[in-house]
Amino acid sequence: MWIVKIALNRPYTFIVLALLILLISPLVILRMSVDIFPNVNIPVVATLWNYAGLNAEEMEERIGALPKSSSIKARISPSPWRN
């Protein structure tokens, strides 16, 4: 509540502070390092199959039964209809 009283008593102070923040923001953004989220190349293969008349469990069994490769570290078969 104290900051509201100061803002009401000294409105020009807060206007100058807001303008100062607006002027300094581009400089800060340009100097910010880009390596916050480094570029990581993770190879991903997405496959979409559509079999009419199959429920989610049968589809997962058919896709999960495909031959496995030693270079594949993870296989995920999500179903948006399963709870």
PyMOL Python script that loads the backbone (N, CA, C, O; Angstrom):
from pymol import cmd

cmd.read_pdbstr("""\
ATOM      1  N   MET A   1       0.816  -1.191   0.000  1.00  0.00           N
ATOM      2  CA  MET A   1       0.000   0.000   0.000  1.00  0.00           C
ATOM      3  C   MET A   1       0.866   1.265   0.000  1.00  0.00           C
ATOM      4  O   MET A   1       0.444   2.324  -0.465  1.00  0.00           O
ATOM      5  N   TRP A   2       2.060   1.135   0.521  1.00  0.00           N
ATOM      6  CA  TRP A   2       2.940   2.305   0.591  1.00  0.00           C
ATOM      7  C   TRP A   2       3.361   2.781  -0.787  1.00  0.00           C
ATOM      8  O   TRP A   2       3.558   3.977  -1.003  1.00  0.00           O
ATOM      9  N   ILE A   3       3.499   1.843  -1.723  1.00  0.00           N
ATOM     10  CA  ILE A   3       3.919   2.247  -3.067  1.00  0.00           C
ATOM     11  C   ILE A   3       2.808   3.019  -3.786  1.00  0.00           C
ATOM     12  O   ILE A   3       3.088   3.861  -4.640  1.00  0.00           O
ATOM     13  N   VAL A   4       1.562   2.734  -3.445  1.00  0.00           N
ATOM     14  CA  VAL A   4       0.444   3.473  -4.041  1.00  0.00           C
ATOM     15  C   VAL A   4       0.454   4.908  -3.534  1.00  0.00           C
ATOM     16  O   VAL A   4       0.214   5.841  -4.300  1.00  0.00           O
ATOM     17  N   LYS A   5       0.733   5.088  -2.244  1.00  0.00           N
ATOM     18  CA  LYS A   5       0.788   6.447  -1.685  1.00  0.00           C
ATOM     19  C   LYS A   5       1.911   7.259  -2.320  1.00  0.00           C
ATOM     20  O   LYS A   5       1.743   8.442  -2.617  1.00  0.00           O
ATOM     21  N   ILE A   6       3.065   6.610  -2.527  1.00  0.00           N
ATOM     22  CA  ILE A   6       4.180   7.310  -3.174  1.00  0.00           C
ATOM     23  C   ILE A   6       3.811   7.660  -4.616  1.00  0.00           C
ATOM     24  O   ILE A   6       4.122   8.752  -5.090  1.00  0.00           O
ATOM     25  N   ALA A   7       3.156   6.741  -5.305  1.00  0.00           N
ATOM     26  CA  ALA A   7       2.771   6.991  -6.698  1.00  0.00           C
ATOM     27  C   ALA A   7       1.768   8.125  -6.793  1.00  0.00           C
ATOM     28  O   ALA A   7       1.807   8.902  -7.748  1.00  0.00           O
ATOM     29  N   LEU A   8       0.868   8.238  -5.823  1.00  0.00           N
ATOM     30  CA  LEU A   8      -0.106   9.324  -5.848  1.00  0.00           C
ATOM     31  C   LEU A   8       0.529  10.655  -5.460  1.00  0.00           C
ATOM     32  O   LEU A   8       0.143  11.700  -5.984  1.00  0.00           O
ATOM     33  N   ASN A   9       1.489  10.628  -4.555  1.00  0.00           N
ATOM     34  CA  ASN A   9       2.150  11.862  -4.138  1.00  0.00           C
ATOM     35  C   ASN A   9       3.186  12.325  -5.163  1.00  0.00           C
ATOM     36  O   ASN A   9       3.390  13.530  -5.312  1.00  0.00           O
ATOM     37  N   ARG A  10       3.836  11.422  -5.862  1.00  0.00           N
ATOM     38  CA  ARG A  10       4.892  11.757  -6.832  1.00  0.00           C
ATOM     39  C   ARG A  10       4.620  11.053  -8.162  1.00  0.00           C
ATOM     40  O   ARG A  10       5.321  10.101  -8.504  1.00  0.00           O
ATOM     41  N   PRO A  11       3.628  11.498  -8.908  1.00  0.00           N
ATOM     42  CA  PRO A  11       3.298  10.798 -10.163  1.00  0.00           C
ATOM     43  C   PRO A  11       4.402  10.913 -11.215  1.00  0.00           C
ATOM     44  O   PRO A  11       4.597   9.987 -12.002  1.00  0.00           O
ATOM     45  N   TYR A  12       5.128  12.036 -11.242  1.00  0.00           N
ATOM     46  CA  TYR A  12       6.183  12.196 -12.245  1.00  0.00           C
ATOM     47  C   TYR A  12       7.335  11.221 -12.031  1.00  0.00           C
ATOM     48  O   TYR A  12       7.992  10.805 -12.985  1.00  0.00           O
ATOM     49  N   THR A  13       7.570  10.863 -10.786  1.00  0.00           N
ATOM     50  CA  THR A  13       8.625   9.897 -10.500  1.00  0.00           C
ATOM     51  C   THR A  13       8.317   8.567 -11.174  1.00  0.00           C
ATOM     52  O   THR A  13       9.204   7.960 -11.775  1.00  0.00           O
ATOM     53  N   PHE A  14       7.086   8.111 -11.086  1.00  0.00           N
ATOM     54  CA  PHE A  14       6.710   6.829 -11.683  1.00  0.00           C
ATOM     55  C   PHE A  14       6.626   6.914 -13.202  1.00  0.00           C
ATOM     56  O   PHE A  14       6.876   5.923 -13.888  1.00  0.00           O
ATOM     57  N   ILE A  15       6.284   8.060 -13.725  1.00  0.00           N
ATOM     58  CA  ILE A  15       6.276   8.233 -15.179  1.00  0.00           C
ATOM     59  C   ILE A  15       7.713   8.158 -15.712  1.00  0.00           C
ATOM     60  O   ILE A  15       7.970   7.518 -16.731  1.00  0.00           O
ATOM     61  N   VAL A  16       8.637   8.812 -15.021  1.00  0.00           N
ATOM     62  CA  VAL A  16      10.040   8.771 -15.435  1.00  0.00           C
ATOM     63  C   VAL A  16      10.590   7.358 -15.311  1.00  0.00           C
ATOM     64  O   VAL A  16      11.328   6.908 -16.188  1.00  0.00           O
ATOM     65  N   LEU A  17      10.247   6.652 -14.244  1.00  0.00           N
ATOM     66  CA  LEU A  17      10.702   5.264 -14.087  1.00  0.00           C
ATOM     67  C   LEU A  17      10.164   4.369 -15.199  1.00  0.00           C
ATOM     68  O   LEU A  17      10.892   3.521 -15.716  1.00  0.00           O
ATOM     69  N   ALA A  18       8.904   4.547 -15.570  1.00  0.00           N
ATOM     70  CA  ALA A  18       8.326   3.743 -16.658  1.00  0.00           C
ATOM     71  C   ALA A  18       9.022   4.042 -17.984  1.00  0.00           C
ATOM     72  O   ALA A  18       9.301   3.124 -18.755  1.00  0.00           O
ATOM     73  N   LEU A  19       9.305   5.321 -18.255  1.00  0.00           N
ATOM     74  CA  LEU A  19      10.012   5.673 -19.494  1.00  0.00           C
ATOM     75  C   LEU A  19      11.438   5.136 -19.484  1.00  0.00           C
ATOM     76  O   LEU A  19      11.948   4.702 -20.517  1.00  0.00           O
ATOM     77  N   LEU A  20      12.081   5.165 -18.324  1.00  0.00           N
ATOM     78  CA  LEU A  20      13.428   4.626 -18.211  1.00  0.00           C
ATOM     79  C   LEU A  20      13.448   3.124 -18.493  1.00  0.00           C
ATOM     80  O   LEU A  20      14.350   2.628 -19.167  1.00  0.00           O
ATOM     81  N   ILE A  21      12.460   2.410 -17.981  1.00  0.00           N
ATOM     82  CA  ILE A  21      12.363   0.965 -18.243  1.00  0.00           C
ATOM     83  C   ILE A  21      12.139   0.716 -19.729  1.00  0.00           C
ATOM     84  O   ILE A  21      12.736  -0.200 -20.295  1.00  0.00           O
ATOM     85  N   LEU A  22      11.291   1.513 -20.369  1.00  0.00           N
ATOM     86  CA  LEU A  22      11.038   1.350 -21.804  1.00  0.00           C
ATOM     87  C   LEU A  22      12.278   1.638 -22.639  1.00  0.00           C
ATOM     88  O   LEU A  22      12.493   0.996 -23.667  1.00  0.00           O
ATOM     89  N   LEU A  23      13.093   2.594 -22.212  1.00  0.00           N
ATOM     90  CA  LEU A  23      14.292   2.926 -22.972  1.00  0.00           C
ATOM     91  C   LEU A  23      15.410   1.912 -22.763  1.00  0.00           C
ATOM     92  O   LEU A  23      16.174   1.636 -23.688  1.00  0.00           O
ATOM     93  N   ILE A  24      15.512   1.363 -21.581  1.00  0.00           N
ATOM     94  CA  ILE A  24      16.598   0.423 -21.285  1.00  0.00           C
ATOM     95  C   ILE A  24      16.273  -0.996 -21.771  1.00  0.00           C
ATOM     96  O   ILE A  24      17.192  -1.778 -22.017  1.00  0.00           O
ATOM     97  N   SER A  25      15.003  -1.342 -21.914  1.00  0.00           N
ATOM     98  CA  SER A  25      14.609  -2.704 -22.304  1.00  0.00           C
ATOM     99  C   SER A  25      15.252  -3.190 -23.597  1.00  0.00           C
ATOM    100  O   SER A  25      15.757  -4.313 -23.615  1.00  0.00           O
ATOM    101  N   PRO A  26      15.267  -2.406 -24.694  1.00  0.00           N
ATOM    102  CA  PRO A  26      15.921  -2.919 -25.918  1.00  0.00           C
ATOM    103  C   PRO A  26      17.406  -3.200 -25.725  1.00  0.00           C
ATOM    104  O   PRO A  26      17.929  -4.162 -26.289  1.00  0.00           O
ATOM    105  N   LEU A  27      18.092  -2.376 -24.939  1.00  0.00           N
ATOM    106  CA  LEU A  27      19.512  -2.620 -24.699  1.00  0.00           C
ATOM    107  C   LEU A  27      19.729  -3.911 -23.932  1.00  0.00           C
ATOM    108  O   LEU A  27      20.641  -4.680 -24.235  1.00  0.00           O
ATOM    109  N   VAL A  28      18.893  -4.141 -22.945  1.00  0.00           N
ATOM    110  CA  VAL A  28      19.023  -5.365 -22.146  1.00  0.00           C
ATOM    111  C   VAL A  28      18.695  -6.588 -22.993  1.00  0.00           C
ATOM    112  O   VAL A  28      19.370  -7.612 -22.884  1.00  0.00           O
ATOM    113  N   ILE A  29      17.684  -6.497 -23.822  1.00  0.00           N
ATOM    114  CA  ILE A  29      17.292  -7.633 -24.662  1.00  0.00           C
ATOM    115  C   ILE A  29      18.398  -7.951 -25.673  1.00  0.00           C
ATOM    116  O   ILE A  29      18.678  -9.120 -25.938  1.00  0.00           O
ATOM    117  N   LEU A  30      19.018  -6.926 -26.231  1.00  0.00           N
ATOM    118  CA  LEU A  30      20.085  -7.167 -27.206  1.00  0.00           C
ATOM    119  C   LEU A  30      21.331  -7.750 -26.561  1.00  0.00           C
ATOM    120  O   LEU A  30      22.055  -8.500 -27.215  1.00  0.00           O
ATOM    121  N   ARG A  31      21.605  -7.435 -25.311  1.00  0.00           N
ATOM    122  CA  ARG A  31      22.793  -7.948 -24.640  1.00  0.00           C
ATOM    123  C   ARG A  31      22.566  -9.311 -23.989  1.00  0.00           C
ATOM    124  O   ARG A  31      23.521  -9.947 -23.542  1.00  0.00           O
ATOM    125  N   MET A  32      21.320  -9.762 -23.931  1.00  0.00           N
ATOM    126  CA  MET A  32      21.014 -11.042 -23.298  1.00  0.00           C
ATOM    127  C   MET A  32      21.630 -12.186 -24.105  1.00  0.00           C
ATOM    128  O   MET A  32      21.616 -12.177 -25.336  1.00  0.00           O
ATOM    129  N   SER A  33      22.161 -13.152 -23.395  1.00  0.00           N
ATOM    130  CA  SER A  33      22.784 -14.275 -24.098  1.00  0.00           C
ATOM    131  C   SER A  33      21.709 -15.131 -24.775  1.00  0.00           C
ATOM    132  O   SER A  33      20.578 -15.237 -24.302  1.00  0.00           O
ATOM    133  N   VAL A  34      22.100 -15.724 -25.880  1.00  0.00           N
ATOM    134  CA  VAL A  34      21.173 -16.518 -26.678  1.00  0.00           C
ATOM    135  C   VAL A  34      21.126 -17.963 -26.190  1.00  0.00           C
ATOM    136  O   VAL A  34      20.208 -18.703 -26.542  1.00  0.00           O
ATOM    137  N   ASP A  35      22.095 -18.368 -25.392  1.00  0.00           N
ATOM    138  CA  ASP A  35      22.210 -19.760 -24.984  1.00  0.00           C
ATOM    139  C   ASP A  35      21.296 -20.154 -23.834  1.00  0.00           C
ATOM    140  O   ASP A  35      21.587 -21.118 -23.125  1.00  0.00           O
ATOM    141  N   ILE A  36      20.217 -19.443 -23.635  1.00  0.00           N
ATOM    142  CA  ILE A  36      19.296 -19.826 -22.577  1.00  0.00           C
ATOM    143  C   ILE A  36      18.699 -21.195 -22.903  1.00  0.00           C
ATOM    144  O   ILE A  36      18.628 -22.067 -22.037  1.00  0.00           O
ATOM    145  N   PHE A  37      18.274 -21.377 -24.140  1.00  0.00           N
ATOM    146  CA  PHE A  37      17.784 -22.663 -24.609  1.00  0.00           C
ATOM    147  C   PHE A  37      18.655 -23.084 -25.786  1.00  0.00           C
ATOM    148  O   PHE A  37      18.395 -22.667 -26.915  1.00  0.00           O
ATOM    149  N   PRO A  38      19.675 -23.896 -25.554  1.00  0.00           N
ATOM    150  CA  PRO A  38      20.573 -24.262 -26.653  1.00  0.00           C
ATOM    151  C   PRO A  38      19.856 -25.113 -27.699  1.00  0.00           C
ATOM    152  O   PRO A  38      18.878 -25.798 -27.399  1.00  0.00           O
ATOM    153  N   ASN A  39      20.350 -25.059 -28.904  1.00  0.00           N
ATOM    154  CA  ASN A  39      19.783 -25.827 -30.003  1.00  0.00           C
ATOM    155  C   ASN A  39      20.223 -27.288 -29.874  1.00  0.00           C
ATOM    156  O   ASN A  39      21.407 -27.606 -29.989  1.00  0.00           O
ATOM    157  N   VAL A  40      19.267 -28.151 -29.640  1.00  0.00           N
ATOM    158  CA  VAL A  40      19.555 -29.573 -29.497  1.00  0.00           C
ATOM    159  C   VAL A  40      18.829 -30.295 -30.629  1.00  0.00           C
ATOM    160  O   VAL A  40      17.606 -30.217 -30.742  1.00  0.00           O
ATOM    161  N   ASN A  41      19.583 -30.987 -31.454  1.00  0.00           N
ATOM    162  CA  ASN A  41      18.983 -31.717 -32.571  1.00  0.00           C
ATOM    163  C   ASN A  41      18.696 -33.151 -32.141  1.00  0.00           C
ATOM    164  O   ASN A  41      19.595 -33.991 -32.113  1.00  0.00           O
ATOM    165  N   ILE A  42      17.460 -33.419 -31.812  1.00  0.00           N
ATOM    166  CA  ILE A  42      17.036 -34.757 -31.428  1.00  0.00           C
ATOM    167  C   ILE A  42      16.236 -35.328 -32.592  1.00  0.00           C
ATOM    168  O   ILE A  42      15.181 -34.792 -32.931  1.00  0.00           O
ATOM    169  N   PRO A  43      16.711 -36.396 -33.204  1.00  0.00           N
ATOM    170  CA  PRO A  43      15.970 -36.962 -34.329  1.00  0.00           C
ATOM    171  C   PRO A  43      14.677 -37.628 -33.848  1.00  0.00           C
ATOM    172  O   PRO A  43      14.678 -38.423 -32.908  1.00  0.00           O
ATOM    173  N   VAL A  44      13.604 -37.287 -34.505  1.00  0.00           N
ATOM    174  CA  VAL A  44      12.292 -37.821 -34.154  1.00  0.00           C
ATOM    175  C   VAL A  44      11.609 -38.283 -35.429  1.00  0.00           C
ATOM    176  O   VAL A  44      11.652 -37.603 -36.454  1.00  0.00           O
ATOM    177  N   VAL A  45      10.987 -39.434 -35.354  1.00  0.00           N
ATOM    178  CA  VAL A  45      10.210 -39.946 -36.472  1.00  0.00           C
ATOM    179  C   VAL A  45       8.783 -40.136 -35.992  1.00  0.00           C
ATOM    180  O   VAL A  45       8.538 -40.834 -35.008  1.00  0.00           O
ATOM    181  N   ALA A  46       7.858 -39.524 -36.676  1.00  0.00           N
ATOM    182  CA  ALA A  46       6.444 -39.657 -36.335  1.00  0.00           C
ATOM    183  C   ALA A  46       5.759 -40.425 -37.453  1.00  0.00           C
ATOM    184  O   ALA A  46       5.934 -40.120 -38.633  1.00  0.00           O
ATOM    185  N   THR A  47       4.984 -41.419 -37.071  1.00  0.00           N
ATOM    186  CA  THR A  47       4.281 -42.243 -38.038  1.00  0.00           C
ATOM    187  C   THR A  47       2.800 -42.202 -37.724  1.00  0.00           C
ATOM    188  O   THR A  47       2.408 -42.321 -36.563  1.00  0.00           O
ATOM    189  N   LEU A  48       1.986 -42.038 -38.728  1.00  0.00           N
ATOM    190  CA  LEU A  48       0.550 -41.966 -38.555  1.00  0.00           C
ATOM    191  C   LEU A  48      -0.096 -43.057 -39.391  1.00  0.00           C
ATOM    192  O   LEU A  48       0.068 -43.089 -40.611  1.00  0.00           O
ATOM    193  N   TRP A  49      -0.834 -43.956 -38.736  1.00  0.00           N
ATOM    194  CA  TRP A  49      -1.561 -45.002 -39.440  1.00  0.00           C
ATOM    195  C   TRP A  49      -3.029 -44.887 -39.131  1.00  0.00           C
ATOM    196  O   TRP A  49      -3.418 -44.526 -38.020  1.00  0.00           O
ATOM    197  N   ASN A  50      -3.835 -45.193 -40.108  1.00  0.00           N
ATOM    198  CA  ASN A  50      -5.273 -45.130 -39.918  1.00  0.00           C
ATOM    199  C   ASN A  50      -5.884 -46.442 -40.406  1.00  0.00           C
ATOM    200  O   ASN A  50      -5.915 -46.717 -41.606  1.00  0.00           O
ATOM    201  N   TYR A  51      -6.361 -47.235 -39.474  1.00  0.00           N
ATOM    202  CA  TYR A  51      -7.101 -48.454 -39.797  1.00  0.00           C
ATOM    203  C   TYR A  51      -8.533 -48.259 -39.327  1.00  0.00           C
ATOM    204  O   TYR A  51      -8.785 -48.108 -38.132  1.00  0.00           O
ATOM    205  N   ALA A  52      -9.449 -48.263 -40.244  1.00  0.00           N
ATOM    206  CA  ALA A  52     -10.855 -48.093 -39.865  1.00  0.00           C
ATOM    207  C   ALA A  52     -11.349 -49.341 -39.141  1.00  0.00           C
ATOM    208  O   ALA A  52     -11.100 -50.463 -39.583  1.00  0.00           O
ATOM    209  N   GLY A  53     -12.030 -49.146 -38.055  1.00  0.00           N
ATOM    210  CA  GLY A  53     -12.619 -50.258 -37.328  1.00  0.00           C
ATOM    211  C   GLY A  53     -11.771 -50.794 -36.190  1.00  0.00           C
ATOM    212  O   GLY A  53     -12.239 -51.660 -35.451  1.00  0.00           O
ATOM    213  N   LEU A  54     -10.541 -50.318 -36.014  1.00  0.00           N
ATOM    214  CA  LEU A  54      -9.700 -50.782 -34.914  1.00  0.00           C
ATOM    215  C   LEU A  54      -9.812 -49.826 -33.736  1.00  0.00           C
ATOM    216  O   LEU A  54      -9.826 -48.607 -33.906  1.00  0.00           O
ATOM    217  N   ASN A  55      -9.891 -50.395 -32.545  1.00  0.00           N
ATOM    218  CA  ASN A  55      -9.865 -49.528 -31.383  1.00  0.00           C
ATOM    219  C   ASN A  55      -8.415 -49.235 -31.008  1.00  0.00           C
ATOM    220  O   ASN A  55      -7.494 -49.762 -31.632  1.00  0.00           O
ATOM    221  N   ALA A  56      -8.211 -48.409 -30.006  1.00  0.00           N
ATOM    222  CA  ALA A  56      -6.864 -47.934 -29.666  1.00  0.00           C
ATOM    223  C   ALA A  56      -5.953 -49.077 -29.221  1.00  0.00           C
ATOM    224  O   ALA A  56      -4.776 -49.098 -29.579  1.00  0.00           O
ATOM    225  N   GLU A  57      -6.476 -50.021 -28.449  1.00  0.00           N
ATOM    226  CA  GLU A  57      -5.643 -51.118 -27.947  1.00  0.00           C
ATOM    227  C   GLU A  57      -5.145 -52.013 -29.084  1.00  0.00           C
ATOM    228  O   GLU A  57      -3.974 -52.393 -29.106  1.00  0.00           O
ATOM    229  N   GLU A  58      -6.024 -52.349 -30.024  1.00  0.00           N
ATOM    230  CA  GLU A  58      -5.620 -53.182 -31.154  1.00  0.00           C
ATOM    231  C   GLU A  58      -4.604 -52.451 -32.035  1.00  0.00           C
ATOM    232  O   GLU A  58      -3.659 -53.063 -32.531  1.00  0.00           O
ATOM    233  N   MET A  59      -4.796 -51.152 -32.230  1.00  0.00           N
ATOM    234  CA  MET A  59      -3.850 -50.374 -33.031  1.00  0.00           C
ATOM    235  C   MET A  59      -2.483 -50.352 -32.355  1.00  0.00           C
ATOM    236  O   MET A  59      -1.460 -50.495 -33.025  1.00  0.00           O
ATOM    237  N   GLU A  60      -2.455 -50.179 -31.053  1.00  0.00           N
ATOM    238  CA  GLU A  60      -1.186 -50.152 -30.338  1.00  0.00           C
ATOM    239  C   GLU A  60      -0.477 -51.499 -30.423  1.00  0.00           C
ATOM    240  O   GLU A  60       0.747 -51.549 -30.542  1.00  0.00           O
ATOM    241  N   GLU A  61      -1.241 -52.594 -30.360  1.00  0.00           N
ATOM    242  CA  GLU A  61      -0.636 -53.923 -30.476  1.00  0.00           C
ATOM    243  C   GLU A  61      -0.019 -54.131 -31.859  1.00  0.00           C
ATOM    244  O   GLU A  61       1.063 -54.707 -31.973  1.00  0.00           O
ATOM    245  N   ARG A  62      -0.693 -53.672 -32.897  1.00  0.00           N
ATOM    246  CA  ARG A  62      -0.160 -53.848 -34.255  1.00  0.00           C
ATOM    247  C   ARG A  62       1.096 -53.024 -34.483  1.00  0.00           C
ATOM    248  O   ARG A  62       2.064 -53.505 -35.071  1.00  0.00           O
ATOM    249  N   ILE A  63       1.076 -51.780 -34.014  1.00  0.00           N
ATOM    250  CA  ILE A  63       2.248 -50.923 -34.205  1.00  0.00           C
ATOM    251  C   ILE A  63       3.374 -51.364 -33.286  1.00  0.00           C
ATOM    252  O   ILE A  63       4.534 -51.363 -33.698  1.00  0.00           O
ATOM    253  N   GLY A  64       3.065 -51.737 -32.060  1.00  0.00           N
ATOM    254  CA  GLY A  64       4.083 -52.173 -31.106  1.00  0.00           C
ATOM    255  C   GLY A  64       4.746 -53.471 -31.491  1.00  0.00           C
ATOM    256  O   GLY A  64       5.829 -53.777 -30.992  1.00  0.00           O
ATOM    257  N   ALA A  65       4.130 -54.246 -32.367  1.00  0.00           N
ATOM    258  CA  ALA A  65       4.685 -55.531 -32.780  1.00  0.00           C
ATOM    259  C   ALA A  65       5.674 -55.384 -33.931  1.00  0.00           C
ATOM    260  O   ALA A  65       6.236 -56.382 -34.384  1.00  0.00           O
ATOM    261  N   LEU A  66       5.897 -54.172 -34.409  1.00  0.00           N
ATOM    262  CA  LEU A  66       6.849 -53.969 -35.500  1.00  0.00           C
ATOM    263  C   LEU A  66       8.264 -54.269 -35.015  1.00  0.00           C
ATOM    264  O   LEU A  66       8.552 -54.120 -33.827  1.00  0.00           O
ATOM    265  N   PRO A  67       9.149 -54.688 -35.916  1.00  0.00           N
ATOM    266  CA  PRO A  67      10.518 -55.029 -35.502  1.00  0.00           C
ATOM    267  C   PRO A  67      11.219 -53.840 -34.851  1.00  0.00           C
ATOM    268  O   PRO A  67      11.071 -52.696 -35.282  1.00  0.00           O
ATOM    269  N   LYS A  68      11.984 -54.137 -33.810  1.00  0.00           N
ATOM    270  CA  LYS A  68      12.703 -53.088 -33.100  1.00  0.00           C
ATOM    271  C   LYS A  68      14.124 -52.984 -33.635  1.00  0.00           C
ATOM    272  O   LYS A  68      14.730 -53.974 -34.044  1.00  0.00           O
ATOM    273  N   SER A  69      14.637 -51.763 -33.620  1.00  0.00           N
ATOM    274  CA  SER A  69      16.001 -51.504 -34.052  1.00  0.00           C
ATOM    275  C   SER A  69      16.853 -51.199 -32.828  1.00  0.00           C
ATOM    276  O   SER A  69      16.356 -50.655 -31.842  1.00  0.00           O
ATOM    277  N   SER A  70      18.126 -51.546 -32.887  1.00  0.00           N
ATOM    278  CA  SER A  70      18.997 -51.299 -31.736  1.00  0.00           C
ATOM    279  C   SER A  70      19.313 -49.816 -31.572  1.00  0.00           C
ATOM    280  O   SER A  70      19.744 -49.400 -30.497  1.00  0.00           O
ATOM    281  N   SER A  71      19.108 -49.010 -32.613  1.00  0.00           N
ATOM    282  CA  SER A  71      19.405 -47.583 -32.516  1.00  0.00           C
ATOM    283  C   SER A  71      18.253 -46.777 -31.930  1.00  0.00           C
ATOM    284  O   SER A  71      18.427 -45.602 -31.605  1.00  0.00           O
ATOM    285  N   ILE A  72      17.078 -47.390 -31.790  1.00  0.00           N
ATOM    286  CA  ILE A  72      15.928 -46.702 -31.221  1.00  0.00           C
ATOM    287  C   ILE A  72      15.996 -46.825 -29.705  1.00  0.00           C
ATOM    288  O   ILE A  72      16.030 -47.929 -29.162  1.00  0.00           O
ATOM    289  N   LYS A  73      16.016 -45.674 -29.023  1.00  0.00           N
ATOM    290  CA  LYS A  73      16.123 -45.685 -27.566  1.00  0.00           C
ATOM    291  C   LYS A  73      14.770 -45.661 -26.881  1.00  0.00           C
ATOM    292  O   LYS A  73      14.648 -46.128 -25.748  1.00  0.00           O
ATOM    293  N   ALA A  74      13.752 -45.128 -27.537  1.00  0.00           N
ATOM    294  CA  ALA A  74      12.432 -45.047 -26.910  1.00  0.00           C
ATOM    295  C   ALA A  74      11.356 -45.148 -27.977  1.00  0.00           C
ATOM    296  O   ALA A  74      11.507 -44.640 -29.088  1.00  0.00           O
ATOM    297  N   ARG A  75      10.266 -45.817 -27.615  1.00  0.00           N
ATOM    298  CA  ARG A  75       9.094 -45.902 -28.482  1.00  0.00           C
ATOM    299  C   ARG A  75       7.886 -45.500 -27.662  1.00  0.00           C
ATOM    300  O   ARG A  75       7.657 -46.027 -26.573  1.00  0.00           O
ATOM    301  N   ILE A  76       7.125 -44.572 -28.187  1.00  0.00           N
ATOM    302  CA  ILE A  76       5.942 -44.093 -27.488  1.00  0.00           C
ATOM    303  C   ILE A  76       4.764 -44.236 -28.431  1.00  0.00           C
ATOM    304  O   ILE A  76       4.838 -43.843 -29.596  1.00  0.00           O
ATOM    305  N   SER A  77       3.688 -44.793 -27.931  1.00  0.00           N
ATOM    306  CA  SER A  77       2.485 -44.915 -28.748  1.00  0.00           C
ATOM    307  C   SER A  77       1.304 -44.354 -27.958  1.00  0.00           C
ATOM    308  O   SER A  77       0.509 -45.110 -27.401  1.00  0.00           O
ATOM    309  N   PRO A  78       1.194 -43.035 -27.912  1.00  0.00           N
ATOM    310  CA  PRO A  78       0.094 -42.434 -27.172  1.00  0.00           C
ATOM    311  C   PRO A  78      -1.218 -42.521 -27.941  1.00  0.00           C
ATOM    312  O   PRO A  78      -1.231 -42.537 -29.172  1.00  0.00           O
ATOM    313  N   SER A  79      -2.294 -42.576 -27.219  1.00  0.00           N
ATOM    314  CA  SER A  79      -3.601 -42.595 -27.820  1.00  0.00           C
ATOM    315  C   SER A  79      -4.434 -41.484 -27.190  1.00  0.00           C
ATOM    316  O   SER A  79      -4.621 -41.481 -25.973  1.00  0.00           O
ATOM    317  N   PRO A  80      -4.936 -40.547 -27.977  1.00  0.00           N
ATOM    318  CA  PRO A  80      -5.718 -39.454 -27.394  1.00  0.00           C
ATOM    319  C   PRO A  80      -7.081 -39.886 -26.884  1.00  0.00           C
ATOM    320  O   PRO A  80      -7.740 -39.131 -26.170  1.00  0.00           O
ATOM    321  N   TRP A  81      -7.522 -41.113 -27.247  1.00  0.00           N
ATOM    322  CA  TRP A  81      -8.844 -41.569 -26.834  1.00  0.00           C
ATOM    323  C   TRP A  81      -8.803 -42.407 -25.567  1.00  0.00           C
ATOM    324  O   TRP A  81      -9.850 -42.728 -25.006  1.00  0.00           O
ATOM    325  N   ARG A  82      -7.630 -42.760 -25.116  1.00  0.00           N
ATOM    326  CA  ARG A  82      -7.507 -43.587 -23.933  1.00  0.00           C
ATOM    327  C   ARG A  82      -7.435 -42.701 -22.704  1.00  0.00           C
ATOM    328  O   ARG A  82      -6.812 -41.640 -22.746  1.00  0.00           O
ATOM    329  N   ASN A  83      -8.057 -43.113 -21.611  1.00  0.00           N
ATOM    330  CA  ASN A  83      -8.043 -42.340 -20.348  1.00  0.00           C
ATOM    331  C   ASN A  83      -6.991 -42.859 -19.411  1.00  0.00           C
ATOM    332  O   ASN A  83      -6.834 -42.336 -18.308  1.00  0.00           O
TER     333      ASN A  83
END
""", "prot")
cmd.dss("prot")
cmd.show_as("cartoon", "prot")
cmd.util.cbc("prot")
cmd.orient("prot")
